[in-house]
Amino acid sequence: MTEGNFVDYTKIYACSGKGGGGSVHLHREKYITKGGPDGGDGGRGGHVILRANPNLWTLYHLKFNKHFRAEHGGHGSKSRSTGKDGGDVYIDVPLGTIVRDSETQEILFEITTENTEQILLEGGMGGLGNWNFRSATNQTPRYAQPGIDGKEGWFQLELKLLADVGLVGFPNAGKSTLLSVLTAAKPKIADYAFTTLKPNLGIVKYRDFQTFVMADIPGIIEGAAEGKGLGHRFLRHIERNSTLLFLIPADSDDIQKEYAILLNELKKHNPELLDKSRLLAISKSDMLDDELKDEIKSDLPKGIETIFISSIAQQGLVELKDTLWKMLNN
């Protein structure tokens, strides 16, 4: 999937169907001149329903299709016949979709599991036919209920990627290169900052045909939580990752400082991110000899396991996958 096809935010307009009106009908046959009321009820209006689709990774399919209207319910008819229910409208969304009221910004619900269907707008109820209003004192009611109007509104859909491992690092730290080596993903790679402008997902193959999902988001810079760089728009994508893999290149001027800045940006965006399991990988380690590695080891951040890797030279990647797998399954 190309960067231009990745859409993680969109607005849609939805309108549920109006309920059908109840029927005002009096039973008449050849030899029955006053058969009494037999008007049926109206059918309900169609719902607007969001449906989880595990085959979708983005909201791109809603980029140019933003209006959804369910069908109105059918009117009741004679012989107590109920009107036909209006057809429901289904909107497929990827797992990890958050739905907000566009006006109040209130979170209405989230779609996080497969086979989930959530009604966004209920269709209006159908009106009762005149058969329901008969009584001993009113044996031929000549009125019925109209159907209830449907609901409508604008809604905001946001996507938080569902991945097992989230890559965290500054621009040009080697995250996209690592993703391309460990998975079949083909992110854009170049020797300049902010090569990655959209999140990328890849499936990492592990032993015995097991897999886990890794996500690469655009690089974080100091002040990202306040909107600098590509801002907090993409920070939300790592909120659902169970493990965070921090990537800092071996040629960094101060690994401890960079790690502290990254950690602080995550904390300012959402303090709960610090509760996730974390692993630090020193990328581009093929340029280090044993003496330089020992020197770097003596000045690494405390309280986090560290692995030296090189995506280009294929160094430390097996150990990295083993460690991540253990962290994910603990």
N, C-alpha and C positions, 0 to 999 in steps of 0.2 A: 504494500500500500504506500503510495507516495505521500509526501507531507501535505500536499494540497488537498488530498482526500481525507485527511484526518480532521474531523469536526467534533469538538467536545463541548460545544455550547450552541444552543439554538432556541428560538421561541416558536411556539405553535399556537394556532387558534383552534379551539374545539367547541362543538355545539352538539348537545345530545338531542334526541328526537322528542317531539311533542306527543303526548298521549292522545289516542283517538277518542272522539266523543261518543258518549253512550247514545243508544238508539231510542227514539220515541216511536213505538210501533204498537198497534193494537191488533191482536190475533183475529184474522178473518178467514173463514172458509165458506164453502157454498151453503152449508146448513148451520153454520155457527156465525151469527151476525154480531154477537158481542162476546168475543172470546177472552177479553181482558188483555192487559199489557203483556208483551213478550219481547220488548226491546232489549238487545244484548249489550254487554259492556264494550267499551273501546279497548283496543290493545295498547300496551305500554310503548312508549317511545324507545328508540334504540339507545343503548349505552355507548359511551366512548371508553374503550378499554386499552390500557397499556399492557403489552405482553413481552415477557423476557425472551430474547432470542440469543442463545449462546453462540450462534454463528456470526453475530455482528460484533464489531470491535469499535465502532465509531457511530456518530449521529449523522454521517454524511448523507444518508438516504433521506433525511428530513430537511436538508439544506434548501431544496427548491420545492418542497411539498409541505407547506405549513398549515393548510386549512383542512379540517376534518369535520364532516357533518354526518351524524347518524340519521337514519330514516325515521319518519313520523309513524306513530301507530295507526292502524286502520280503525275506522269507525265500526261500532257495533251494528248489528242488523236484526232482522226479524227472527223469530223462533229462538230467541235468547242466544243468538250466534255472537260470539266474542270476536272483535276485530283482530286482525293479524298484528302481532308484535312487530315494531320497527326493527330493521336489521341493525345489529351492532357494528360499530367500526373498531377495528383492531389496529393499534399502532405498535409495531415491533421496535424494541429498543435493546441495546446491549446491556449486559450485566454491569452493575455499577452506576446506573442512571439515577440521578436525583431529580425529583419533580418539585418545582416551586410555583406558588401563585405569583404571577408576573407583577401584580400590583403591590401586594403586601410583602413579597419575598419570603413568605412562610413556607417551610418545607412540608409538603403534603405527604410524601412517602418516598421510599427508595426501592429500586429493583435490584436485588443482590443475589437471588437464587434462581436456578433454572425452573421452568414450568410454572412461573409465577404470572398470574393475571391480576391486575389491579384496576378497578373501575375509577376512571378519572372524573367522568361526569355521568350521573345516572339519568336515564331517560324519564320523561314525565309519565305519571300513572294515567291509565285510561279512565275515562269517566264511566259512571254506572248508568246502565240503561234503565228505562222506566219500569221494567219488571221488578227492580229492587225497591221501588217506592210504593208498591201496592199495599193497601191496608183495608181493614174492615170499613173505614170511613172514607177511604179514597180508593175506590176500586179501579178507576181508569185514569191514573196519573198521566198527564200529557207533557211531562218534562223529564229531562235526563241531565246528567252532569256533563259538562264539557271536559275534554282532556286537559291535564296539567301541562303547562309549557315546559319545554326542555331547558337545560342550563347551558350557559356559554361563558367563554372567557379565554384570556391569553395565559399561557403557561410557559415556564422557563425550564428547559431540560439541560442538565449539566452531567457530564460524564466523569466519574473517578475510576481510573483504570483498575481492574482487578488483576493484580499480579502478585506472585509470591515474593519476588525480590525486586526492590527498587534501587536503581543506581543513582547515587548522590555525589555530586562533585562540581568543581568549577568548570567553566567553558574550556574546552580543549584538554580535558584531563584524560581522554582516551576511553570514555564510556561507550561511544558508538562503535569504536573499533573492537572493544571487548564483546559487545553484543553481537557484532557481525561474526566474530570468531566462535563464540559459544553457541550461536543459534543460526537459523537460516534467514534471519532478518537482514535486510539490505539498507541500513540507514545511510544517509549522506555523510561522507567522511572527507574532511579537508583540514589543512593546517592553518586554521584561523578560528577565532572565537565565535561562538553561537552558530556553528555549522548546523546543529540540530535545532530546528525551530518548532518541531512538533514531537510529542512523545512517540516512542517506538516500542513495540512489543516483540518478544521472541520466545520460542519454546526451547529450553535447554534439555538436551537428551542426556539421561543419566544411565546408570547401570540397570541391567535387567528390564530394559524398555520403559523405565520410569522417566518422568519428565517434570519440570517445573517451569513456571513462566517468569520471565525477567523483563522489566520495563526500564527504558532509558528516557529520562525527561531532559529538556533543555537545561543547560548549565546554570547553576545558582551563583549569584554574585552577592557581595555584601550589600544589604539593603533590599534584598529580593522580597522579604516579607512586607515591605512598604510599597512594593510595586516597581522597584528598579530593575533594570535589565528586562527580562521577560516576566518579571514580577511573580506575584503569588498565584497567577492564573494556572500555572503548571505545578505549583507546590501541592495542590490538592490531590494530584494523581498518586502521590506516595502515601497518602493517608490510609489507603487500604492494603498496602504491602505489609506482610508479616515480618519481613527482614529487610533491613537497609544496608546496602553495600556501598560504603564510602570509598571513592576512588581519588587518590591524590598521586600525581606523577612524582617519580624519583628525583627529578630535577627541580622540585619546588624549593623555594628559598627557606621556607619554614613550615614543615609538615604539621607540627603541633598547632601553629597559628591558623593554618587553613582549616584544619579539622574543627578547631574551636569556632571559627566563623560559620562554617557549615552547620554545626550543631546549634549555634545561636539563632541562625535564620529559621531552622526548623522549629525551635522552641517558640520564637516569636509568632510564627504562623499558626502552630498548634502544639501546645506543650505535651499533648498525649503522644506525639511522635517520638518523644524521648523514651517512652516505655517499650518501644519495639526493640527486638534484638538487632545488634549492629556488628558489622565486620568491616575492618579497614584493609583495603588492598593498595599496595604501593605499585602503581603501574609504571611501565617503561623501565622495568628493572634490568633489562638486558644490557643497559649501559653501565651497570654497577659491577665492580669486582667484590670479592669477599671482604676486603678491607673497608670499602665504602659502605657495604651493607651493615657491617658491625658498627660503623660510626653512626649510621642512620638509626639502627636499633636502639642505641643508647639514648636517643632523643625522640622517641616515639610517644604518642599520647598514652596516658595510663588508662587502664580499665577497659581496653578494647583489644580483641585479638587482631593480629596483623599478619598479612600474607604478602610476600613479594611476588609479583607476576609480570609477565610480558606477553601481551596479546600477539605481537608480531613474531616473537621468537618462540611462542607456545610454551612459555615457562610458568610453572606454578598453577596451571589451569586445572589440572586433575585434583590437586590439593584444594583449590578454591571450590570446585564443584562438590567435593566430599564434605568440606566444612559447611557450605551452604545447605547441603542436603540434611546434615545432622541438625543444624539450627532450625530448619523448617519442620523437622519431624520431632523436635523436642518441645 
